[in-house]
Amino acid sequence: MIKILFVCHGNICRSPMAEFIMKDLVQKAGLAGEFEIASAATSCEELGNPVYPPARRKLREHGIDCSGKTARRLEKGDYARFDYLICMDRYNLRGMERILGDDRQHKIHLLLSFTGEQRDIADPWYTGNFDETYRDVLAGCSALLAQLRRGRS
């Protein structure tokens, strides 16, 4: 089983979008039983809160349900539990390193690095642009899934 944890600042916009987009992609590929996919925050600000309503609406527009998801914080033990810890931007990367310590097994990645780009996914909490965030997250998750499928064949 491949275990993936998506991480952003509050776990109410980008990382839950990535979690549920990835779950949708693996479901459509007939691979849901081969993956464990979750998301978490580097901060404590939103703990227990549901997915931010505009993010929820954007997912729903694409037929993706995220009901029941509440924000949780990244924990040190997540490093051992997950194979991939995928962050949305460099700020999250620094927060993850603070919580997890050294990435000695090279498990931590920027999501868009799987597309060949080394850029951040903009936080729609600040930009208000959930369309752009959705497109970037979908591109990153699609590229990650393609890479994982190539590695398994």
C-alpha positions in Angstrom: 0.0 0.0 0.0 1.2 3.5 -0.9 0.6 6.0 1.9 0.4 9.7 1.0 0.0 12.7 3.3 -0.7 16.1 1.8 0.2 19.1 3.9 -0.6 22.8 3.9 -0.8 25.6 6.5 -4.2 25.1 8.0 -5.5 21.8 6.4 -8.8 23.5 5.3 -8.0 24.5 1.6 -5.1 23.1 -0.4 -4.2 19.9 1.4 -7.7 18.6 1.7 -8.3 19.5 -1.9 -5.2 17.4 -2.8 -6.4 14.6 -0.5 -9.8 14.3 -2.1 -8.6 15.0 -5.7 -6.0 12.2 -5.3 -8.6 9.9 -3.8 -10.9 10.6 -6.8 -8.0 9.9 -9.2 -7.1 6.6 -7.7 -10.7 5.5 -7.4 -11.2 6.3 -11.2 -8.0 4.4 -12.0 -9.3 1.3 -10.0 -6.5 1.6 -7.5 -8.3 2.8 -4.4 -7.4 -0.3 -2.4 -3.7 0.3 -3.0 -3.5 3.7 -1.4 -4.0 5.4 1.9 -4.4 9.2 1.4 -4.8 11.8 4.1 -4.0 15.5 4.8 -2.7 17.6 7.7 -1.7 21.1 8.7 1.6 22.6 9.9 -0.3 25.0 12.2 -2.8 24.6 15.0 -5.0 27.5 13.8 -7.8 25.5 12.2 -7.7 22.2 14.1 -11.1 20.5 14.1 -12.5 22.8 11.5 -14.1 21.5 8.3 -12.9 22.1 4.8 -13.2 25.8 4.0 -16.6 26.4 2.2 -15.2 27.8 -1.1 -12.8 24.8 -1.3 -15.7 22.4 -0.6 -17.7 24.1 -3.3 -14.8 23.8 -5.8 -14.5 20.1 -5.1 -18.2 19.6 -5.4 -18.2 21.3 -8.8 -16.0 18.5 -10.0 -18.1 15.8 -8.3 -15.8 15.3 -5.4 -17.2 15.0 -1.9 -15.0 15.9 1.2 -17.7 15.8 3.8 -16.6 14.7 7.3 -13.0 16.0 6.8 -11.7 18.1 9.7 -8.3 19.8 10.0 -5.6 17.9 11.9 -2.0 18.8 12.7 1.0 17.0 11.3 2.7 14.8 13.9 6.2 13.6 14.2 5.0 10.0 13.8 3.6 10.8 10.4 7.1 10.5 9.0 7.2 6.8 9.7 3.6 6.2 8.8 3.6 7.7 5.3 5.7 7.0 2.2 5.2 10.5 0.7 4.7 13.7 2.6 3.6 16.3 0.0 3.5 20.0 0.7 1.9 22.8 -1.2 4.6 25.5 -0.8 8.1 26.2 0.6 6.6 27.8 3.7 4.9 24.5 4.5 8.2 22.7 3.7 9.9 24.7 6.5 7.0 23.9 8.9 7.2 20.2 8.1 10.9 20.2 8.7 10.4 21.8 12.1 7.8 19.2 13.1 9.4 16.1 11.5 13.1 16.8 11.7 15.5 15.7 8.9 14.1 14.2 5.8 16.7 11.4 5.8 14.5 9.1 3.7 13.6 11.8 1.1 9.9 11.5 1.6 9.1 15.2 1.6 8.2 16.8 -1.8 6.5 19.9 -3.2 3.4 18.8 -5.0 4.2 20.6 -8.2 7.7 19.1 -8.3 6.0 16.0 -9.8 5.0 18.1 -12.8 8.6 19.2 -13.3 8.0 22.6 -11.8 9.5 23.9 -8.6 6.9 26.5 -7.7 4.4 26.9 -4.9 0.7 26.3 -5.1 -0.9 29.7 -4.2 -3.0 29.7 -1.0 -6.6 30.5 -2.1 -7.4 31.6 1.5 -5.4 34.7 0.5 -5.8 34.9 -3.3 -9.5 33.9 -3.4 -8.6 32.0 -6.7 -9.9 28.5 -6.0 -10.0 27.8 -9.8 -6.2 28.2 -10.1 -5.5 26.2 -6.9 -7.8 23.4 -8.1 -5.9 23.3 -11.5 -2.5 23.3 -9.8 -3.5 20.6 -7.3 -5.1 18.4 -10.0 -1.9 18.8 -12.2 0.3 17.8 -9.3 -1.8 14.9 -8.2 -2.2 13.6 -11.7 1.6 13.8 -12.2 2.2 12.1 -8.9 -0.2 9.2 -9.7 1.4 8.8 -13.2 4.9 8.6 -11.6 3.7 6.0 -9.0 2.0 3.9 -11.7 5.2 4.0 -13.8 7.2 2.9 -10.8 4.9 0.0 -10.1 4.9 -1.4 -13.7 
